Amino acid sequence: EEIYESQYIRETSGKSKKDEKSITKPGMEAGKGEQDKKGPGNNFYIILRGLPEKATEDEIGSFLVDCEIVGNIYRITNEAGRSSGDAVAKLLNKINLERALQCNRKFLMERSVFVAETDMETYNKHIIKVEKMDTEENTFLKLSGLVWSATEEDIRTFLRDCDISEVVITTNERGKPSGDAFVQLVSKADAEKAKVHNKKKLRERFVVIEEIDEQQFIKETEGKRKPNKEFSKTHVKLGNDDKAKDIICNNSTLGGRRVTVNNLENTEVPKIDEITEQKTMEPRNVNERKGEKRDDKMKRFKFCVKRKPTVDEEDAMEECKEICIDGVTWESGNLKQKSEFELECTVRDDIEADVVKIEIEKLEDVEHVEIIKETGTKYKPKNEYSK
């Protein structure tokens, strides 16, 4: 099974070939090896592997027939907080250790359980972990399997019944979304509510939710967390960003184009004021404006794009939308078949469909492009663009 690096380090910490030889194997004489290394004293520890998930501490104690256990039997959990099937325990003396080792490979709830001697370091390490999980409120989660286009707002809507403190969506080496997100909840109760959404759908994909610790959250989100933003109360930003906030007038039209309205950060306000001041001071050349002709006519193109077999549909679609052509505004895309998707754009009247098509075909992830719809003017292919 796949494990995290932090779990790998924790499980293998302090282990060496010398330590492995000290673990009692089937057929070895009980009490040898590890006890010789530790010397005299009452430090007798065992580790159990392959325990049934539903087995209780009492049932594990009954499995270790006639063994006097000091303290509790500690079940070991994985990164998601679930039982790993392992446990550690401390025995009263060497006689009890030998009795416990005789239970090796015996059955508990129809499962064969491996019993071996271990050392104080391993025992204490798992005790600290269990006690820490029992006492602290863990409020960190990892969401896996997200659609590539998932936004912070999508995740907050998905976990709508939870009070969320922070959402961090991670990216891969190419700067594309990795499909993972890390979420900090306000309280443990919110974290428990969020875990109820495990394996539920966000759009067309199932999302896996697992609990992680604060150390892993900090490590995975290092350099990717956004500073707290403060927005202006008197300024807004107009554009065509699909991720715009839900503000009044958002998605209205101006000159035939859809316009989004978004918040403006306080840090951007001085730049806007400076530009505005310069514009008001510039003299207006009336003679030049009289001869200027303005054409606000817009056209819409629709393309059918076939991706390469090794490329994800959403990844290819997002790459197409990143093409920058003056006068071209990309709209929504729709997945059609396994290897095809439709892509729409709004363009100025003087831009031909062939120009946009050629730019799409240049992309590495695209295999073929076909113009399937054009509104506004009659479509006429031009040989110079085909060349």
C-alpha positions as CSV (number, residue, x, y, z in Angstrom):
1,E,0.0,0.0,0.0
2,E,1.1,3.6,-0.6
3,I,2.2,5.5,2.4
4,Y,3.4,9.1,3.1
5,E,7.0,10.0,3.5
6,S,6.4,11.1,7.1
7,Q,4.9,7.6,7.9
8,Y,7.9,5.9,6.1
9,I,10.4,7.9,8.3
10,R,8.4,7.2,11.4
11,E,8.0,3.5,10.8
12,T,11.7,3.0,9.9
13,S,13.2,5.4,12.4
14,G,16.1,3.8,14.3
15,K,15.8,0.5,12.3
16,S,18.8,-1.3,11.0
17,K,19.9,-4.8,10.0
18,K,21.0,-5.4,13.5
19,D,17.6,-4.4,14.8
20,E,15.8,-6.7,12.3
21,K,17.8,-9.7,13.5
22,S,16.7,-9.0,17.0
23,I,13.0,-9.5,16.1
24,T,11.9,-13.0,17.0
25,K,11.0,-15.0,13.9
26,P,9.0,-18.3,13.8
27,G,11.2,-21.1,15.2
28,M,13.6,-18.8,17.1
29,E,14.1,-19.2,20.8
30,A,11.9,-16.7,22.6
31,G,13.6,-14.1,24.6
32,K,16.9,-14.2,22.6
33,G,18.4,-11.4,20.5
34,E,16.6,-8.3,21.6
35,Q,16.8,-9.2,25.3
36,D,20.5,-9.8,25.0
37,K,20.9,-6.4,23.5
38,K,18.9,-4.7,26.2
39,G,20.5,-6.5,29.1
40,P,19.0,-6.9,32.5
41,G,15.7,-5.2,33.5
42,N,12.0,-5.5,33.1
43,N,11.7,-4.2,29.5
44,F,9.8,-6.8,27.6
45,Y,7.8,-5.6,24.6
46,I,5.9,-7.2,21.7
47,I,4.5,-6.0,18.4
48,L,1.4,-7.7,16.8
49,R,0.7,-7.5,13.1
50,G,-2.3,-8.5,11.0
51,L,-4.9,-7.8,13.7
52,P,-8.6,-7.7,12.6
53,E,-9.8,-4.1,12.4
54,K,-12.8,-4.8,14.7
55,A,-10.7,-6.5,17.4
56,T,-11.0,-4.8,20.7
57,E,-8.2,-4.4,23.4
58,D,-10.0,-7.0,25.5
59,E,-10.1,-9.5,22.6
60,I,-6.4,-9.0,21.9
61,G,-5.7,-9.5,25.6
62,S,-7.6,-12.8,25.5
63,F,-5.7,-13.8,22.4
64,L,-2.4,-13.5,24.4
65,V,-3.3,-16.4,26.6
66,D,-2.0,-16.2,30.3
67,C,0.1,-13.1,29.5
68,E,0.3,-10.3,32.1
69,I,0.3,-7.0,30.2
70,V,1.6,-3.8,31.8
71,G,-0.7,-0.9,31.0
72,N,-2.7,-0.9,27.8
73,I,-2.4,-2.6,24.4
74,Y,-1.9,0.3,21.9
75,R,-3.4,0.0,18.4
76,I,-1.3,1.7,15.7
77,T,-3.1,3.9,13.2
78,N,-2.2,5.2,9.8
79,E,-2.1,8.8,8.5
80,A,-5.9,8.8,8.0
81,G,-6.5,7.8,11.6
82,R,-7.6,4.3,10.8
83,S,-6.3,1.1,12.4
84,S,-3.2,-0.3,10.5
85,G,-3.7,-3.8,11.9
86,D,-0.7,-3.4,14.2
87,A,-0.4,-3.0,18.0
88,V,2.3,-2.9,20.7
89,A,2.2,-4.1,24.3
90,K,4.5,-4.3,27.3
91,L,4.8,-7.6,29.2
92,L,5.5,-8.0,33.0
93,N,8.6,-10.3,32.7
94,K,10.5,-12.7,30.5
95,I,8.1,-15.6,31.2
96,N,5.2,-13.6,29.9
97,L,7.2,-12.6,26.9
98,E,7.8,-16.3,26.1
99,R,4.1,-17.1,26.5
100,A,3.2,-14.2,24.1
101,L,5.6,-15.4,21.5
102,Q,4.0,-18.8,21.5
103,C,0.9,-17.1,20.2
104,N,2.7,-16.3,16.9
105,R,0.7,-17.3,13.8
106,K,-2.3,-18.2,15.8
107,F,-5.8,-17.0,14.7
108,L,-7.9,-14.2,16.0
109,M,-11.3,-13.7,14.3
110,E,-10.1,-16.0,11.4
111,R,-6.9,-14.0,10.8
112,S,-3.4,-15.2,11.4
113,V,-1.6,-12.8,13.8
114,F,2.2,-12.3,13.7
115,V,3.7,-11.8,17.2
116,A,7.3,-10.7,17.6
117,E,9.5,-9.1,20.2
118,T,10.3,-5.4,19.8
119,D,12.3,-2.7,21.6
120,M,11.4,0.1,24.0
121,E,12.0,2.8,21.3
122,T,9.3,1.4,19.0
123,Y,6.9,0.9,21.9
124,N,7.4,4.5,23.2
125,K,7.1,6.0,19.7
126,H,3.6,4.5,19.2
127,I,2.5,5.4,22.7
128,I,3.4,9.0,22.1
129,K,1.5,9.0,18.8
130,V,-1.7,7.4,20.2
131,E,-1.7,9.7,23.3
132,K,-1.2,12.7,21.0
133,M,-4.1,11.7,18.8
134,D,-6.3,11.2,21.8
135,T,-5.6,14.6,23.4
136,E,-5.2,17.1,20.5
137,E,-8.0,18.3,18.2
138,N,-6.8,17.5,14.7
139,T,-8.5,19.8,12.2
140,F,-6.5,19.1,9.0
141,L,-7.7,17.1,6.0
142,K,-6.5,16.1,2.5
143,L,-8.9,15.9,-0.4
144,S,-7.7,13.7,-3.4
145,G,-9.2,13.0,-6.8
146,L,-10.5,16.6,-7.5
147,V,-11.3,17.7,-11.0
148,W,-8.5,19.8,-12.5
149,S,-10.7,22.9,-12.7
150,A,-11.9,22.7,-9.1
151,T,-11.6,26.1,-7.3
152,E,-11.6,27.1,-3.6
153,E,-15.2,28.1,-3.9
154,D,-16.1,24.6,-5.3
155,I,-14.4,23.0,-2.2
156,R,-16.2,25.3,0.2
157,T,-19.5,24.5,-1.5
158,F,-18.7,20.8,-1.4
159,L,-18.1,21.0,2.4
160,R,-20.9,23.5,2.9
161,D,-21.9,22.2,6.3
162,C,-18.4,22.8,7.7
163,D,-16.7,25.9,9.0
164,I,-13.5,26.1,7.0
165,S,-10.5,28.1,8.0
166,E,-8.2,27.7,5.0
167,V,-8.1,25.9,1.6
168,V,-4.9,25.2,-0.3
169,I,-5.1,23.7,-3.8
170,T,-1.7,22.3,-4.8
171,T,-0.1,22.2,-8.3
172,N,2.4,19.9,-10.1
173,E,5.8,20.7,-11.6
174,R,4.1,22.2,-14.7
175,G,2.0,24.5,-12.5
176,K,-1.2,22.6,-13.3
177,P,-3.6,21.5,-10.6
178,S,-2.5,18.2,-9.0
179,G,-6.0,17.1,-8.1
180,D,-5.2,17.4,-4.4
181,A,-6.3,20.1,-1.8
182,F,-5.5,20.6,1.8
183,V,-8.1,22.0,4.2
184,Q,-7.9,23.3,7.7
185,L,-11.2,23.3,9.6
186,V,-12.1,25.5,12.5
187,S,-12.9,22.7,15.0
188,K,-12.6,18.9,15.4
189,A,-16.4,18.7,15.0
190,D,-16.1,20.4,11.6
191,A,-13.4,17.9,10.6
192,E,-15.8,15.0,11.5
193,K,-18.6,16.5,9.4
194,A,-16.2,16.9,6.5
195,K,-15.2,13.2,6.6
196,V,-18.8,12.3,6.1
197,H,-18.4,13.6,2.5
198,N,-15.7,11.0,1.8
199,K,-16.1,9.4,-1.7
200,K,-18.9,11.7,-2.6
201,K,-18.9,13.5,-6.0
202,L,-17.7,17.0,-6.7
203,R,-18.9,17.4,-10.2
204,E,-18.1,14.2,-12.1
205,R,-15.4,12.8,-9.8
206,F,-15.4,11.0,-6.4
207,V,-13.4,12.8,-3.8
208,V,-11.3,10.9,-1.2
209,I,-11.1,12.7,2.2
210,E,-8.5,11.6,4.8
211,E,-7.3,13.1,8.0
212,I,-3.7,14.3,8.2
213,D,-1.7,15.9,11.0
214,E,-0.5,19.5,11.2
215,Q,3.1,18.7,10.3
216,Q,2.0,17.1,7.0
217,F,-0.3,20.0,6.3
218,I,2.5,22.5,6.7
219,K,4.9,20.4,4.6
220,E,2.5,19.8,1.7
221,T,1.4,23.5,1.5
222,E,4.8,25.1,2.0
223,G,5.1,28.0,-0.4
224,K,1.6,27.5,-1.7
225,R,-0.5,29.2,1.0
226,K,-2.0,32.6,0.1
227,P,-1.6,35.5,2.4
228,N,-4.7,36.9,3.9
229,K,-6.2,39.4,1.4
230,E,-7.9,42.6,2.2
231,F,-10.3,44.0,-0.4
232,S,-11.3,47.6,-1.2
233,K,-14.7,48.7,-0.2
234,T,-14.9,51.3,-3.1
235,H,-13.3,49.6,-6.0
236,V,-14.1,46.6,-8.2
237,K,-12.3,44.8,-11.1
238,L,-14.1,44.2,-14.5
239,G,-12.9,41.3,-16.7
240,N,-13.8,37.9,-18.1
241,D,-12.5,35.7,-15.3
242,D,-14.7,32.6,-14.8
243,K,-13.6,32.5,-11.1
244,A,-15.1,35.9,-10.3
245,K,-17.0,36.4,-7.1
246,D,-20.8,36.5,-7.1
247,I,-21.4,40.3,-7.0
248,I,-24.3,42.2,-8.3
249,C,-23.9,43.0,-12.1
250,N,-21.6,40.0,-12.4
251,N,-21.9,38.2,-15.8
252,S,-23.8,41.1,-17.4
253,T,-23.0,42.1,-21.0
254,L,-21.3,45.1,-22.4
255,G,-20.9,45.6,-26.1
256,G,-21.9,42.0,-26.7
257,R,-19.3,40.6,-24.4
258,R,-19.8,39.0,-21.0
259,V,-18.3,41.0,-18.2
260,T,-17.5,39.7,-14.7
261,V,-17.2,41.9,-11.6
262,N,-14.7,40.9,-8.9
263,N,-13.3,42.3,-5.7
264,L,-10.1,44.4,-5.9
265,E,-7.3,44.0,-3.4
266,N,-6.3,47.0,-1.4
267,T,-2.7,46.6,-2.7
268,E,-3.9,47.2,-6.2
269,V,-5.8,50.4,-5.5
270,P,-2.8,52.8,-5.6
271,K,-1.8,51.5,-9.0
272,I,-5.4,52.1,-10.3
273,D,-5.5,55.6,-8.8
274,E,-2.1,56.4,-10.4
275,I,-3.3,55.3,-13.9
276,T,-6.5,57.2,-13.5
277,E,-4.7,60.4,-12.6
278,Q,-2.4,60.1,-15.6
279,K,-5.4,59.5,-18.0
280,T,-7.3,62.6,-16.7
281,M,-4.2,64.7,-17.3
282,E,-3.6,63.6,-20.9
283,P,-5.0,66.1,-23.5
284,R,-7.6,64.6,-25.8
285,N,-6.8,64.8,-29.6
286,V,-10.2,65.6,-31.0
287,N,-9.1,65.5,-34.6
288,E,-7.8,62.0,-34.3
289,R,-11.0,60.8,-32.6
290,K,-13.2,62.2,-35.4
291,G,-11.5,60.0,-38.0
292,E,-11.5,56.9,-35.8
293,K,-13.9,54.1,-36.8
294,R,-15.0,51.7,-34.1
295,D,-16.3,48.2,-34.9
296,D,-18.0,46.5,-31.9
297,K,-19.3,43.5,-34.0
298,M,-18.4,40.2,-32.4
299,K,-18.4,36.6,-33.7
300,R,-18.5,33.2,-31.9
301,F,-16.6,30.2,-33.0
302,K,-17.0,26.6,-31.9
303,F,-14.2,24.0,-32.3
304,C,-14.2,20.2,-31.9
305,V,-10.8,19.4,-30.5
306,K,-9.3,15.8,-30.4
307,R,-6.7,15.3,-27.8
308,K,-3.8,12.9,-27.9
309,P,-4.5,9.5,-26.2
310,T,-2.0,10.0,-23.4
311,V,-3.4,13.4,-22.3
312,D,-6.3,14.1,-19.9
313,E,-9.4,15.8,-21.5
314,E,-9.6,18.6,-18.9
315,D,-5.8,19.2,-19.0
316,A,-5.9,19.6,-22.7
317,M,-9.0,21.9,-22.5
318,E,-7.3,24.2,-20.0
319,E,-4.2,24.3,-22.2
320,C,-6.3,25.5,-25.1
321,K,-7.9,28.3,-23.0
322,E,-4.4,29.5,-22.1
323,I,-3.8,30.5,-25.7
324,C,-3.5,34.4,-25.8
325,I,-4.8,36.0,-29.1
326,D,-5.7,39.7,-29.1
327,G,-9.4,40.0,-29.6
328,V,-10.3,36.4,-28.6
329,T,-12.1,35.5,-25.4
330,W,-12.4,31.9,-24.4
331,E,-15.8,30.6,-23.2
332,S,-16.8,27.3,-21.6
333,G,-15.8,23.9,-22.9
334,N,-17.8,20.7,-23.0
335,L,-16.5,17.1,-22.9
336,K,-18.0,15.0,-25.7
337,Q,-16.4,11.6,-26.3
338,K,-13.5,9.9,-24.7
339,S,-10.9,11.8,-26.7
340,E,-12.8,14.9,-27.9
341,F,-14.2,18.1,-26.4
342,E,-15.9,21.2,-27.7
343,L,-14.4,24.7,-27.2
344,E,-16.1,28.1,-27.8
345,C,-14.7,31.6,-28.0
346,T,-15.9,35.1,-28.8
347,V,-13.8,37.1,-31.3
348,R,-13.6,40.5,-33.0
349,D,-15.3,40.7,-36.4
350,D,-11.9,41.0,-38.2
351,I,-10.5,37.6,-36.9
352,E,-11.1,34.5,-38.9
353,A,-11.7,31.0,-37.5
354,D,-8.6,29.6,-39.3
355,V,-6.4,31.9,-37.3
356,V,-7.7,30.4,-34.0
357,K,-7.7,26.9,-35.3
358,I,-4.0,27.0,-36.3
359,E,-3.0,28.3,-32.8
360,I,-4.9,25.4,-31.2
361,E,-3.3,22.8,-33.5
362,K,0.2,24.1,-32.4
363,L,-0.4,22.7,-28.9
364,E,1.5,19.6,-28.0
365,D,-1.5,17.9,-26.4
366,V,-3.8,18.4,-29.4
367,E,-4.1,15.9,-32.3
368,H,-6.8,17.4,-34.5
369,V,-9.0,20.5,-34.6
370,E,-12.3,21.0,-36.6
371,I,-14.4,24.1,-37.0
372,I,-18.0,23.0,-36.3
373,K,-19.8,26.4,-35.8
374,E,-19.4,30.0,-36.6
375,T,-22.0,32.8,-36.0
376,G,-21.8,36.5,-37.0
377,T,-20.4,36.2,-40.5
378,K,-20.3,33.5,-43.2
379,Y,-17.2,31.3,-42.8
380,K,-14.7,31.4,-45.7
381,P,-11.4,29.5,-45.4
382,K,-8.3,31.4,-46.5
383,N,-5.4,29.7,-48.2
384,E,-2.8,31.9,-46.6
385,Y,-3.8,30.7,-43.1
386,S,-3.8,27.0,-44.3
387,K,-0.2,27.4,-45.6
